[in-house]
C-alpha cells in the first residue's frame, strides 16, 4: 500500500513534462481553518498565466512535518518546493 506522500510524488512525476521556457514548482499550503495541508503542482510558461493543480491533501497532523515533507518532495522530484502559511 502506498503512503500519501508516495501518491503525491507519483502525480508530480506524471504532470512534470519538461517543456521549454516553463517554470515548475510544488507549493505546500497549510489551511488552518480546515486543518489540512494542500499540495499544488504549479507550472508557468513564460507569457502565459500560472497553472496550479491541486495534487494532494493531507491531514493537519502533517503540519509539524512540513519541513521534512518539503525536503522529501524536493529530493524525489528535484523541483522547487515552497511552503506557504
PDB file with SEQRES, HELIX, SHEET and CRYST1 records, atoms N, CA, C and O in Angstrom:
SEQRES   1 A   85  UNK UNK UNK UNK UNK UNK UNK UNK UNK UNK UNK UNK UNK          
SEQRES   2 A   85  UNK UNK UNK UNK UNK UNK UNK UNK UNK UNK UNK UNK UNK          
SEQRES   3 A   85  UNK UNK UNK UNK UNK UNK UNK UNK UNK UNK UNK UNK UNK          
SEQRES   4 A   85  UNK UNK UNK UNK UNK UNK UNK UNK UNK UNK UNK UNK UNK          
SEQRES   5 A   85  UNK UNK UNK UNK UNK UNK UNK UNK UNK UNK UNK UNK UNK          
SEQRES   6 A   85  UNK UNK UNK UNK UNK UNK UNK UNK UNK UNK UNK UNK UNK          
SEQRES   7 A   85  UNK UNK UNK UNK UNK UNK UNK                                  
HELIX    1 AA1 UNK A    4  UNK A   15  1                                  12    
HELIX    2 AA2 UNK A   60  UNK A   65  5                                   6    
HELIX    3 AA3 UNK A   66  UNK A   77  1                                  12    
SHEET    1 AA1 4 UNK A  51  UNK A  59  0                                        
SHEET    2 AA1 4 UNK A  36  UNK A  45 -1                                        
SHEET    3 AA1 4 UNK A  22  UNK A  31 -1                                        
SHEET    4 AA1 4 UNK A  80  UNK A  84  1                                        
CRYST1    1.000    1.000    1.000  90.00  90.00  90.00 P 1           1          
ATOM      1  N   UNK A   1       0.841  -1.190   0.000  1.00  0.00           N  
ATOM      2  CA  UNK A   1       0.000   0.000   0.000  1.00  0.00           C  
ATOM      3  C   UNK A   1       0.884   1.250   0.000  1.00  0.00           C  
ATOM      4  O   UNK A   1       1.846   1.339   0.764  1.00  0.00           O  
ATOM      5  N   UNK A   2       0.550   2.212  -0.863  1.00  0.00           N  
ATOM      6  CA  UNK A   2       1.334   3.427  -0.981  1.00  0.00           C  
ATOM      7  C   UNK A   2       0.954   4.429   0.103  1.00  0.00           C  
ATOM      8  O   UNK A   2      -0.209   4.540   0.489  1.00  0.00           O  
ATOM      9  N   UNK A   3       1.953   5.149   0.580  1.00  0.00           N  
ATOM     10  CA  UNK A   3       1.665   6.217   1.526  1.00  0.00           C  
ATOM     11  C   UNK A   3       1.148   7.434   0.748  1.00  0.00           C  
ATOM     12  O   UNK A   3       1.254   7.492  -0.477  1.00  0.00           O  
ATOM     13  N   UNK A   4       0.600   8.382   1.469  1.00  0.00           N  
ATOM     14  CA  UNK A   4       0.062   9.594   0.842  1.00  0.00           C  
ATOM     15  C   UNK A   4       1.160  10.370   0.126  1.00  0.00           C  
ATOM     16  O   UNK A   4       0.923  10.950  -0.933  1.00  0.00           O  
ATOM     17  N   UNK A   5       2.350  10.382   0.697  1.00  0.00           N  
ATOM     18  CA  UNK A   5       3.470  11.106   0.090  1.00  0.00           C  
ATOM     19  C   UNK A   5       3.876  10.448  -1.230  1.00  0.00           C  
ATOM     20  O   UNK A   5       4.150  11.142  -2.208  1.00  0.00           O  
ATOM     21  N   UNK A   6       3.915   9.132  -1.263  1.00  0.00           N  
ATOM     22  CA  UNK A   6       4.286   8.417  -2.485  1.00  0.00           C  
ATOM     23  C   UNK A   6       3.273   8.676  -3.600  1.00  0.00           C  
ATOM     24  O   UNK A   6       3.652   8.779  -4.766  1.00  0.00           O  
ATOM     25  N   UNK A   7       1.998   8.781  -3.254  1.00  0.00           N  
ATOM     26  CA  UNK A   7       0.968   9.083  -4.245  1.00  0.00           C  
ATOM     27  C   UNK A   7       1.168  10.483  -4.821  1.00  0.00           C  
ATOM     28  O   UNK A   7       0.992  10.695  -6.021  1.00  0.00           O  
ATOM     29  N   UNK A   8       1.536  11.438  -3.966  1.00  0.00           N  
ATOM     30  CA  UNK A   8       1.785  12.806  -4.422  1.00  0.00           C  
ATOM     31  C   UNK A   8       2.990  12.824  -5.357  1.00  0.00           C  
ATOM     32  O   UNK A   8       2.950  13.471  -6.404  1.00  0.00           O  
ATOM     33  N   UNK A   9       4.050  12.128  -4.997  1.00  0.00           N  
ATOM     34  CA  UNK A   9       5.244  12.070  -5.840  1.00  0.00           C  
ATOM     35  C   UNK A   9       4.910  11.448  -7.189  1.00  0.00           C  
ATOM     36  O   UNK A   9       5.393  11.911  -8.222  1.00  0.00           O  
ATOM     37  N   UNK A  10       4.099  10.416  -7.187  1.00  0.00           N  
ATOM     38  CA  UNK A  10       3.686   9.767  -8.432  1.00  0.00           C  
ATOM     39  C   UNK A  10       2.914  10.745  -9.331  1.00  0.00           C  
ATOM     40  O   UNK A  10       3.111  10.753 -10.546  1.00  0.00           O  
ATOM     41  N   UNK A  11       2.041  11.564  -8.744  1.00  0.00           N  
ATOM     42  CA  UNK A  11       1.281  12.554  -9.513  1.00  0.00           C  
ATOM     43  C   UNK A  11       2.209  13.627 -10.085  1.00  0.00           C  
ATOM     44  O   UNK A  11       2.027  14.058 -11.224  1.00  0.00           O  
ATOM     45  N   UNK A  12       3.197  14.057  -9.306  1.00  0.00           N  
ATOM     46  CA  UNK A  12       4.144  15.062  -9.783  1.00  0.00           C  
ATOM     47  C   UNK A  12       4.924  14.527 -10.974  1.00  0.00           C  
ATOM     48  O   UNK A  12       5.094  15.228 -11.971  1.00  0.00           O  
ATOM     49  N   UNK A  13       5.395  13.302 -10.877  1.00  0.00           N  
ATOM     50  CA  UNK A  13       6.154  12.694 -11.974  1.00  0.00           C  
ATOM     51  C   UNK A  13       5.290  12.628 -13.237  1.00  0.00           C  
ATOM     52  O   UNK A  13       5.791  12.825 -14.344  1.00  0.00           O  
ATOM     53  N   UNK A  14       4.020  12.357 -13.072  1.00  0.00           N  
ATOM     54  CA  UNK A  14       3.097  12.278 -14.211  1.00  0.00           C  
ATOM     55  C   UNK A  14       2.881  13.662 -14.841  1.00  0.00           C  
ATOM     56  O   UNK A  14       2.812  13.773 -16.065  1.00  0.00           O  
ATOM     57  N   UNK A  15       2.775  14.712 -14.023  1.00  0.00           N  
ATOM     58  CA  UNK A  15       2.493  16.061 -14.526  1.00  0.00           C  
ATOM     59  C   UNK A  15       3.725  16.784 -15.054  1.00  0.00           C  
ATOM     60  O   UNK A  15       3.601  17.664 -15.907  1.00  0.00           O  
ATOM     61  N   UNK A  16       4.901  16.434 -14.569  1.00  0.00           N  
ATOM     62  CA  UNK A  16       6.134  17.123 -14.944  1.00  0.00           C  
ATOM     63  C   UNK A  16       6.559  16.682 -16.336  1.00  0.00           C  
ATOM     64  O   UNK A  16       6.958  15.535 -16.536  1.00  0.00           O  
ATOM     65  N   UNK A  17       6.473  17.612 -17.315  1.00  0.00           N  
ATOM     66  CA  UNK A  17       6.722  17.238 -18.705  1.00  0.00           C  
ATOM     67  C   UNK A  17       7.951  17.889 -19.328  1.00  0.00           C  
ATOM     68  O   UNK A  17       8.263  17.607 -20.485  1.00  0.00           O  
ATOM     69  N   UNK A  18       8.655  18.749 -18.603  1.00  0.00           N  
ATOM     70  CA  UNK A  18       9.870  19.404 -19.084  1.00  0.00           C  
ATOM     71  C   UNK A  18       9.671  20.116 -20.427  1.00  0.00           C  
ATOM     72  O   UNK A  18      10.256  19.726 -21.438  1.00  0.00           O  
ATOM     73  N   UNK A  19       8.858  21.141 -20.424  1.00  0.00           N  
ATOM     74  CA  UNK A  19       8.668  21.951 -21.626  1.00  0.00           C  
ATOM     75  C   UNK A  19       9.610  23.152 -21.576  1.00  0.00           C  
ATOM     76  O   UNK A  19       9.958  23.632 -20.497  1.00  0.00           O  
ATOM     77  N   UNK A  20      10.011  23.624 -22.730  1.00  0.00           N  
ATOM     78  CA  UNK A  20      10.922  24.764 -22.813  1.00  0.00           C  
ATOM     79  C   UNK A  20      10.266  26.027 -22.266  1.00  0.00           C  
ATOM     80  O   UNK A  20       9.061  26.225 -22.418  1.00  0.00           O  
ATOM     81  N   UNK A  21      11.066  26.879 -21.631  1.00  0.00           N  
ATOM     82  CA  UNK A  21      10.613  28.162 -21.082  1.00  0.00           C  
ATOM     83  C   UNK A  21       9.453  28.017 -20.099  1.00  0.00           C  
ATOM     84  O   UNK A  21       8.563  28.865 -20.057  1.00  0.00           O  
ATOM     85  N   UNK A  22       9.464  26.963 -19.324  1.00  0.00           N  
ATOM     86  CA  UNK A  22       8.409  26.716 -18.341  1.00  0.00           C  
ATOM     87  C   UNK A  22       9.046  26.508 -16.977  1.00  0.00           C  
ATOM     88  O   UNK A  22      10.034  25.786 -16.841  1.00  0.00           O  
ATOM     89  N   UNK A  23       8.472  27.146 -15.974  1.00  0.00           N  
ATOM     90  CA  UNK A  23       8.941  27.027 -14.601  1.00  0.00           C  
ATOM     91  C   UNK A  23       7.986  26.116 -13.852  1.00  0.00           C  
ATOM     92  O   UNK A  23       6.772  26.315 -13.907  1.00  0.00           O  
ATOM     93  N   UNK A  24       8.510  25.122 -13.155  1.00  0.00           N  
ATOM     94  CA  UNK A  24       7.707  24.173 -12.391  1.00  0.00           C  
ATOM     95  C   UNK A  24       8.020  24.313 -10.909  1.00  0.00           C  
ATOM     96  O   UNK A  24       9.159  24.585 -10.528  1.00  0.00           O  
ATOM     97  N   UNK A  25       6.999  24.126 -10.075  1.00  0.00           N  
ATOM     98  CA  UNK A  25       7.228  24.182  -8.639  1.00  0.00           C  
ATOM     99  C   UNK A  25       6.087  23.482  -7.909  1.00  0.00           C  
ATOM    100  O   UNK A  25       4.982  23.339  -8.432  1.00  0.00           O  
ATOM    101  N   UNK A  26       6.387  23.051  -6.687  1.00  0.00           N  
ATOM    102  CA  UNK A  26       5.394  22.438  -5.809  1.00  0.00           C  
ATOM    103  C   UNK A  26       5.153  23.406  -4.659  1.00  0.00           C  
ATOM    104  O   UNK A  26       6.099  23.953  -4.093  1.00  0.00           O  
ATOM    105  N   UNK A  27       3.903  23.614  -4.318  1.00  0.00           N  
ATOM    106  CA  UNK A  27       3.563  24.542  -3.237  1.00  0.00           C  
ATOM    107  C   UNK A  27       2.804  23.788  -2.156  1.00  0.00           C  
ATOM    108  O   UNK A  27       1.816  23.111  -2.441  1.00  0.00           O  
ATOM    109  N   UNK A  28       3.267  23.906  -0.910  1.00  0.00           N  
ATOM    110  CA  UNK A  28       2.623  23.300   0.249  1.00  0.00           C  
ATOM    111  C   UNK A  28       1.923  24.411   1.028  1.00  0.00           C  
ATOM    112  O   UNK A  28       2.554  25.396   1.411  1.00  0.00           O  
ATOM    113  N   UNK A  29       0.631  24.255   1.261  1.00  0.00           N  
ATOM    114  CA  UNK A  29      -0.145  25.287   1.940  1.00  0.00           C  
ATOM    115  C   UNK A  29      -0.892  24.643   3.104  1.00  0.00           C  
ATOM    116  O   UNK A  29      -1.656  23.694   2.926  1.00  0.00           O  
ATOM    117  N   UNK A  30      -0.652  25.187   4.312  1.00  0.00           N  
ATOM    118  CA  UNK A  30      -1.409  24.717   5.473  1.00  0.00           C  
ATOM    119  C   UNK A  30      -2.620  25.625   5.650  1.00  0.00           C  
ATOM    120  O   UNK A  30      -2.477  26.836   5.817  1.00  0.00           O  
ATOM    121  N   UNK A  31      -3.805  25.037   5.611  1.00  0.00           N  
ATOM    122  CA  UNK A  31      -5.050  25.774   5.805  1.00  0.00           C  
ATOM    123  C   UNK A  31      -5.513  25.553   7.239  1.00  0.00           C  
ATOM    124  O   UNK A  31      -5.967  24.465   7.593  1.00  0.00           O  
ATOM    125  N   UNK A  32      -5.395  26.582   8.052  1.00  0.00           N  
ATOM    126  CA  UNK A  32      -5.715  26.442   9.470  1.00  0.00           C  
ATOM    127  C   UNK A  32      -7.204  26.240   9.715  1.00  0.00           C  
ATOM    128  O   UNK A  32      -7.579  25.668  10.738  1.00  0.00           O  
ATOM    129  N   UNK A  33      -8.049  26.686   8.820  1.00  0.00           N  
ATOM    130  CA  UNK A  33      -9.492  26.582   9.023  1.00  0.00           C  
ATOM    131  C   UNK A  33     -10.008  25.161   8.801  1.00  0.00           C  
ATOM    132  O   UNK A  33     -10.894  24.694   9.518  1.00  0.00           O  
ATOM    133  N   UNK A  34      -9.450  24.485   7.813  1.00  0.00           N  
ATOM    134  CA  UNK A  34      -9.848  23.098   7.583  1.00  0.00           C  
ATOM    135  C   UNK A  34      -8.870  22.115   8.218  1.00  0.00           C  
ATOM    136  O   UNK A  34      -9.113  20.908   8.207  1.00  0.00           O  
ATOM    137  N   UNK A  35      -7.751  22.626   8.779  1.00  0.00           N  
ATOM    138  CA  UNK A  35      -6.706  21.815   9.399  1.00  0.00           C  
ATOM    139  C   UNK A  35      -6.206  20.751   8.424  1.00  0.00           C  
ATOM    140  O   UNK A  35      -6.166  19.561   8.737  1.00  0.00           O  
ATOM    141  N   UNK A  36      -5.824  21.220   7.225  1.00  0.00           N  
ATOM    142  CA  UNK A  36      -5.303  20.335   6.198  1.00  0.00           C  
ATOM    143  C   UNK A  36      -4.087  20.978   5.534  1.00  0.00           C  
ATOM    144  O   UNK A  36      -3.940  22.200   5.519  1.00  0.00           O  
ATOM    145  N   UNK A  37      -3.227  20.131   4.990  1.00  0.00           N  
ATOM    146  CA  UNK A  37      -2.102  20.581   4.182  1.00  0.00           C  
ATOM    147  C   UNK A  37      -2.455  20.272   2.730  1.00  0.00           C  
ATOM    148  O   UNK A  37      -2.631  19.111   2.359  1.00  0.00           O  
ATOM    149  N   UNK A  38      -2.556  21.317   1.917  1.00  0.00           N  
ATOM    150  CA  UNK A  38      -2.868  21.154   0.499  1.00  0.00           C  
ATOM    151  C   UNK A  38      -1.576  21.223  -0.295  1.00  0.00           C  
ATOM    152  O   UNK A  38      -0.681  22.009   0.016  1.00  0.00           O  
ATOM    153  N   UNK A  39      -1.490  20.394  -1.322  1.00  0.00           N  
ATOM    154  CA  UNK A  39      -0.291  20.324  -2.147  1.00  0.00           C  
ATOM    155  C   UNK A  39      -0.682  20.656  -3.582  1.00  0.00           C  
ATOM    156  O   UNK A  39      -1.583  20.044  -4.156  1.00  0.00           O  
ATOM    157  N   UNK A  40       0.020  21.643  -4.153  1.00  0.00           N  
ATOM    158  CA  UNK A  40      -0.273  22.094  -5.506  1.00  0.00           C  
ATOM    159  C   UNK A  40       0.948  21.917  -6.395  1.00  0.00           C  
ATOM    160  O   UNK A  40       2.082  22.118  -5.961  1.00  0.00           O  
ATOM    161  N   UNK A  41       0.703  21.536  -7.649  1.00  0.00           N  
ATOM    162  CA  UNK A  41       1.743  21.490  -8.678  1.00  0.00           C  
ATOM    163  C   UNK A  41       1.496  22.681  -9.578  1.00  0.00           C  
ATOM    164  O   UNK A  41       0.416  22.817 -10.153  1.00  0.00           O  
ATOM    165  N   UNK A  42       2.497  23.552  -9.706  1.00  0.00           N  
ATOM    166  CA  UNK A  42       2.335  24.768 -10.494  1.00  0.00           C  
ATOM    167  C   UNK A  42       3.309  24.781 -11.662  1.00  0.00           C  
ATOM    168  O   UNK A  42       4.469  24.387 -11.541  1.00  0.00           O  
ATOM    169  N   UNK A  43       2.799  25.247 -12.797  1.00  0.00           N  
ATOM    170  CA  UNK A  43       3.655  25.416 -13.966  1.00  0.00           C  
ATOM    171  C   UNK A  43       3.363  26.784 -14.558  1.00  0.00           C  
ATOM    172  O   UNK A  43       2.213  27.214 -14.639  1.00  0.00           O  
ATOM    173  N   UNK A  44       4.427  27.457 -14.968  1.00  0.00           N  
ATOM    174  CA  UNK A  44       4.291  28.791 -15.522  1.00  0.00           C  
ATOM    175  C   UNK A  44       5.125  28.893 -16.786  1.00  0.00           C  
ATOM    176  O   UNK A  44       6.352  28.968 -16.735  1.00  0.00           O  
ATOM    177  N   UNK A  45       4.446  28.895 -17.908  1.00  0.00           N  
ATOM    178  CA  UNK A  45       5.133  29.101 -19.178  1.00  0.00           C  
ATOM    179  C   UNK A  45       5.238  30.601 -19.396  1.00  0.00           C  
ATOM    180  O   UNK A  45       4.262  31.330 -19.219  1.00  0.00           O  
ATOM    181  N   UNK A  46       6.402  31.050 -19.774  1.00  0.00           N  
ATOM    182  CA  UNK A  46       6.654  32.476 -19.940  1.00  0.00           C  
ATOM    183  C   UNK A  46       5.675  33.045 -20.968  1.00  0.00           C  
ATOM    184  O   UNK A  46       5.559  32.542 -22.086  1.00  0.00           O  
ATOM    185  N   UNK A  47       4.971  34.112 -20.557  1.00  0.00           N  
ATOM    186  CA  UNK A  47       3.980  34.745 -21.425  1.00  0.00           C  
ATOM    187  C   UNK A  47       2.567  34.236 -21.211  1.00  0.00           C  
ATOM    188  O   UNK A  47       1.630  34.743 -21.827  1.00  0.00           O  
ATOM    189  N   UNK A  48       2.398  33.251 -20.358  1.00  0.00           N  
ATOM    190  CA  UNK A  48       1.082  32.670 -20.078  1.00  0.00           C  
ATOM    191  C   UNK A  48       0.826  32.701 -18.576  1.00  0.00           C  
ATOM    192  O   UNK A  48       1.772  32.807 -17.796  1.00  0.00           O  
ATOM    193  N   UNK A  49      -0.439  32.611 -18.152  1.00  0.00           N  
ATOM    194  CA  UNK A  49      -0.721  32.608 -16.711  1.00  0.00           C  
ATOM    195  C   UNK A  49      -0.240  31.312 -16.043  1.00  0.00           C  
ATOM    196  O   UNK A  49      -0.094  30.276 -16.692  1.00  0.00           O  
ATOM    197  N   UNK A  50      -0.001  31.400 -14.748  1.00  0.00           N  
ATOM    198  CA  UNK A  50       0.419  30.235 -13.975  1.00  0.00           C  
ATOM    199  C   UNK A  50      -0.729  29.256 -13.857  1.00  0.00           C  
ATOM    200  O   UNK A  50      -1.867  29.646 -13.599  1.00  0.00           O  
ATOM    201  N   UNK A  51      -0.428  27.990 -14.046  1.00  0.00           N  
ATOM    202  CA  UNK A  51      -1.428  26.938 -13.886  1.00  0.00           C  
ATOM    203  C   UNK A  51      -1.133  26.218 -12.580  1.00  0.00           C  
ATOM    204  O   UNK A  51      -0.006  25.784 -12.340  1.00  0.00           O  
ATOM    205  N   UNK A  52      -2.150  26.095 -11.738  1.00  0.00           N  
ATOM    206  CA  UNK A  52      -1.987  25.469 -10.439  1.00  0.00           C  
ATOM    207  C   UNK A  52      -2.995  24.333 -10.306  1.00  0.00           C  
ATOM    208  O   UNK A  52      -4.202  24.551 -10.412  1.00  0.00           O  
ATOM    209  N   UNK A  53      -2.496  23.118 -10.073  1.00  0.00           N  
ATOM    210  CA  UNK A  53      -3.348  21.945  -9.911  1.00  0.00           C  
ATOM    211  C   UNK A  53      -3.156  21.361  -8.526  1.00  0.00           C  
ATOM    212  O   UNK A  53      -2.028  21.105  -8.104  1.00  0.00           O  
ATOM    213  N   UNK A  54      -4.259  21.151  -7.816  1.00  0.00           N  
ATOM    214  CA  UNK A  54      -4.154  20.506  -6.509  1.00  0.00           C  
ATOM    215  C   UNK A  54      -3.913  19.020  -6.735  1.00  0.00           C  
ATOM    216  O   UNK A  54      -4.696  18.348  -7.407  1.00  0.00           O  
ATOM    217  N   UNK A  55      -2.823  18.515  -6.167  1.00  0.00           N  
ATOM    218  CA  UNK A  55      -2.470  17.115  -6.391  1.00  0.00           C  
ATOM    219  C   UNK A  55      -2.543  16.287  -5.119  1.00  0.00           C  
ATOM    220  O   UNK A  55      -2.353  15.071  -5.156  1.00  0.00           O  
ATOM    221  N   UNK A  56      -2.815  16.934  -4.000  1.00  0.00           N  
ATOM    222  CA  UNK A  56      -2.902  16.176  -2.755  1.00  0.00           C  
ATOM    223  C   UNK A  56      -3.450  16.996  -1.620  1.00  0.00           C  
ATOM    224  O   UNK A  56      -3.413  18.226  -1.629  1.00  0.00           O  
ATOM    225  N   UNK A  57      -3.958  16.282  -0.644  1.00  0.00           N  
ATOM    226  CA  UNK A  57      -4.468  16.898   0.576  1.00  0.00           C  
ATOM    227  C   UNK A  57      -4.136  15.950   1.718  1.00  0.00           C  
ATOM    228  O   UNK A  57      -4.501  14.775   1.703  1.00  0.00           O  
ATOM    229  N   UNK A  58      -3.440  16.487   2.702  1.00  0.00           N  
ATOM    230  CA  UNK A  58      -3.042  15.684   3.853  1.00  0.00           C  
ATOM    231  C   UNK A  58      -3.703  16.232   5.104  1.00  0.00           C  
ATOM    232  O   UNK A  58      -4.072  17.405   5.150  1.00  0.00           O  
ATOM    233  N   UNK A  59      -3.854  15.404   6.103  1.00  0.00           N  
ATOM    234  CA  UNK A  59      -4.465  15.852   7.354  1.00  0.00           C  
ATOM    235  C   UNK A  59      -3.554  16.852   8.060  1.00  0.00           C  
ATOM    236  O   UNK A  59      -2.369  16.954   7.745  1.00  0.00           O  
ATOM    237  N   UNK A  60      -4.106  17.572   8.996  1.00  0.00           N  
ATOM    238  CA  UNK A  60      -3.363  18.580   9.736  1.00  0.00           C  
ATOM    239  C   UNK A  60      -2.227  18.009  10.558  1.00  0.00           C  
ATOM    240  O   UNK A  60      -1.358  18.755  11.010  1.00  0.00           O  
ATOM    241  N   UNK A  61      -2.216  16.698  10.763  1.00  0.00           N  
ATOM    242  CA  UNK A  61      -1.128  16.058  11.512  1.00  0.00           C  
ATOM    243  C   UNK A  61       0.225  16.267  10.828  1.00  0.00           C  
ATOM    244  O   UNK A  61       1.261  16.251  11.493  1.00  0.00           O  
ATOM    245  N   UNK A  62       0.223  16.460   9.514  1.00  0.00           N  
ATOM    246  CA  UNK A  62       1.461  16.666   8.758  1.00  0.00           C  
ATOM    247  C   UNK A  62       2.011  18.072   8.939  1.00  0.00           C  
ATOM    248  O   UNK A  62       3.129  18.352   8.505  1.00  0.00           O  
ATOM    249  N   UNK A  63       1.252  18.963   9.570  1.00  0.00           N  
ATOM    250  CA  UNK A  63       1.674  20.357   9.731  1.00  0.00           C  
ATOM    251  C   UNK A  63       3.028  20.450  10.420  1.00  0.00           C  
ATOM    252  O   UNK A  63       3.853  21.286  10.051  1.00  0.00           O  
ATOM    253  N   UNK A  64       3.263  19.609  11.409  1.00  0.00           N  
ATOM    254  CA  UNK A  64       4.520  19.649  12.158  1.00  0.00           C  
ATOM    255  C   UNK A  64       5.682  19.069  11.359  1.00  0.00           C  
ATOM    256  O   UNK A  64       6.843  19.252  11.724  1.00  0.00           O  
ATOM    257  N   UNK A  65       5.371  18.373  10.275  1.00  0.00           N  
ATOM    258  CA  UNK A  65       6.400  17.733   9.465  1.00  0.00           C  
ATOM    259  C   UNK A  65       6.593  18.426   8.113  1.00  0.00           C  
ATOM    260  O   UNK A  65       7.141  17.826   7.189  1.00  0.00           O  
ATOM    261  N   UNK A  66       6.153  19.675   7.987  1.00  0.00           N  
ATOM    262  CA  UNK A  66       6.201  20.358   6.695  1.00  0.00           C  
ATOM    263  C   UNK A  66       7.617  20.486   6.150  1.00  0.00           C  
ATOM    264  O   UNK A  66       7.830  20.301   4.951  1.00  0.00           O  
ATOM    265  N   UNK A  67       8.583  20.795   6.996  1.00  0.00           N  
ATOM    266  CA  UNK A  67       9.965  20.919   6.506  1.00  0.00           C  
ATOM    267  C   UNK A  67      10.502  19.585   6.019  1.00  0.00           C  
ATOM    268  O   UNK A  67      11.202  19.533   5.008  1.00  0.00           O  
ATOM    269  N   UNK A  68      10.185  18.505   6.725  1.00  0.00           N  
ATOM    270  CA  UNK A  68      10.602  17.170   6.282  1.00  0.00           C  
ATOM    271  C   UNK A  68       9.906  16.794   4.977  1.00  0.00           C  
ATOM    272  O   UNK A  68      10.517  16.210   4.081  1.00  0.00           O  
ATOM    273  N   UNK A  69       8.625  17.134   4.881  1.00  0.00           N  
ATOM    274  CA  UNK A  69       7.854  16.860   3.675  1.00  0.00           C  
ATOM    275  C   UNK A  69       8.420  17.648   2.492  1.00  0.00           C  
ATOM    276  O   UNK A  69       8.521  17.129   1.380  1.00  0.00           O  
ATOM    277  N   UNK A  70       8.784  18.897   2.744  1.00  0.00           N  
ATOM    278  CA  UNK A  70       9.379  19.743   1.707  1.00  0.00           C  
ATOM    279  C   UNK A  70      10.669  19.120   1.192  1.00  0.00           C  
ATOM    280  O   UNK A  70      10.885  19.028  -0.016  1.00  0.00           O  
ATOM    281  N   UNK A  71      11.511  18.700   2.103  1.00  0.00           N  
ATOM    282  CA  UNK A  71      12.790  18.107   1.720  1.00  0.00           C  
ATOM    283  C   UNK A  71      12.585  16.785   0.973  1.00  0.00           C  
ATOM    284  O   UNK A  71      13.279  16.510  -0.006  1.00  0.00           O  
ATOM    285  N   UNK A  72      11.651  15.982   1.427  1.00  0.00           N  
ATOM    286  CA  UNK A  72      11.381  14.692   0.793  1.00  0.00           C  
ATOM    287  C   UNK A  72      10.864  14.889  -0.638  1.00  0.00           C  
ATOM    288  O   UNK A  72      11.286  14.178  -1.550  1.00  0.00           O  
ATOM    289  N   UNK A  73       9.955  15.850  -0.838  1.00  0.00           N  
ATOM    290  CA  UNK A  73       9.437  16.123  -2.176  1.00  0.00           C  
ATOM    291  C   UNK A  73      10.537  16.664  -3.092  1.00  0.00           C  
ATOM    292  O   UNK A  73      10.605  16.299  -4.266  1.00  0.00           O  
ATOM    293  N   UNK A  74      11.391  17.529  -2.560  1.00  0.00           N  
ATOM    294  CA  UNK A  74      12.471  18.081  -3.365  1.00  0.00           C  
ATOM    295  C   UNK A  74      13.455  16.986  -3.794  1.00  0.00           C  
ATOM    296  O   UNK A  74      13.886  16.954  -4.947  1.00  0.00           O  
ATOM    297  N   UNK A  75      13.801  16.107  -2.882  1.00  0.00           N  
ATOM    298  CA  UNK A  75      14.751  15.034  -3.208  1.00  0.00           C  
ATOM    299  C   UNK A  75      14.178  14.070  -4.231  1.00  0.00           C  
ATOM    300  O   UNK A  75      14.908  13.561  -5.081  1.00  0.00           O  
ATOM    301  N   UNK A  76      12.875  13.813  -4.159  1.00  0.00           N  
ATOM    302  CA  UNK A  76      12.260  12.848  -5.072  1.00  0.00           C  
ATOM    303  C   UNK A  76      12.014  13.435  -6.460  1.00  0.00           C  
ATOM    304  O   UNK A  76      12.075  12.713  -7.455  1.00  0.00           O  
ATOM    305  N   UNK A  77      11.735  14.745  -6.537  1.00  0.00           N  
ATOM    306  CA  UNK A  77      11.352  15.341  -7.820  1.00  0.00           C  
ATOM    307  C   UNK A  77      12.358  16.329  -8.380  1.00  0.00           C  
ATOM    308  O   UNK A  77      12.316  16.631  -9.572  1.00  0.00           O  
ATOM    309  N   UNK A  78      13.269  16.847  -7.548  1.00  0.00           N  
ATOM    310  CA  UNK A  78      14.262  17.860  -7.939  1.00  0.00           C  
ATOM    311  C   UNK A  78      13.594  19.161  -8.404  1.00  0.00           C  
ATOM    312  O   UNK A  78      14.164  19.894  -9.211  1.00  0.00           O  
ATOM    313  N   UNK A  79      12.402  19.445  -7.902  1.00  0.00           N  
ATOM    314  CA  UNK A  79      11.710  20.686  -8.208  1.00  0.00           C  
ATOM    315  C   UNK A  79      11.764  21.613  -6.989  1.00  0.00           C  
ATOM    316  O   UNK A  79      12.025  21.166  -5.872  1.00  0.00           O  
ATOM    317  N   UNK A  80      11.519  22.891  -7.213  1.00  0.00           N  
ATOM    318  CA  UNK A  80      11.431  23.852  -6.126  1.00  0.00           C  
ATOM    319  C   UNK A  80      10.160  23.566  -5.337  1.00  0.00           C  
ATOM    320  O   UNK A  80       9.095  23.368  -5.921  1.00  0.00           O  
ATOM    321  N   UNK A  81      10.270  23.544  -4.022  1.00  0.00           N  
ATOM    322  CA  UNK A  81       9.122  23.318  -3.152  1.00  0.00           C  
ATOM    323  C   UNK A  81       9.016  24.525  -2.215  1.00  0.00           C  
ATOM    324  O   UNK A  81       9.961  24.852  -1.499  1.00  0.00           O  
ATOM    325  N   UNK A  82       7.849  25.180  -2.232  1.00  0.00           N  
ATOM    326  CA  UNK A  82       7.618  26.360  -1.394  1.00  0.00           C  
ATOM    327  C   UNK A  82       6.601  26.046  -0.312  1.00  0.00           C  
ATOM    328  O   UNK A  82       5.615  25.348  -0.549  1.00  0.00           O  
ATOM    329  N   UNK A  83       6.856  26.575   0.886  1.00  0.00           N  
ATOM    330  CA  UNK A  83       5.904  26.495   1.995  1.00  0.00           C  
ATOM    331  C   UNK A  83       5.165  27.813   2.078  1.00  0.00           C  
ATOM    332  O   UNK A  83       5.788  28.875   2.076  1.00  0.00           O  
ATOM    333  N   UNK A  84       3.840  27.757   2.152  1.00  0.00           N  
ATOM    334  CA  UNK A  84       3.025  28.953   2.293  1.00  0.00           C  
ATOM    335  C   UNK A  84       2.167  28.760   3.534  1.00  0.00           C  
ATOM    336  O   UNK A  84       1.441  27.773   3.656  1.00  0.00           O  
ATOM    337  N   UNK A  85       2.261  29.721   4.456  1.00  0.00           N  
ATOM    338  CA  UNK A  85       1.455  29.626   5.682  1.00  0.00           C  
ATOM    339  C   UNK A  85       0.357  30.638   5.678  1.00  0.00           C  
ATOM    340  O   UNK A  85      -0.422  30.707   6.629  1.00  0.00           O  
TER     341      UNK A  85                                                      
END                                                                             
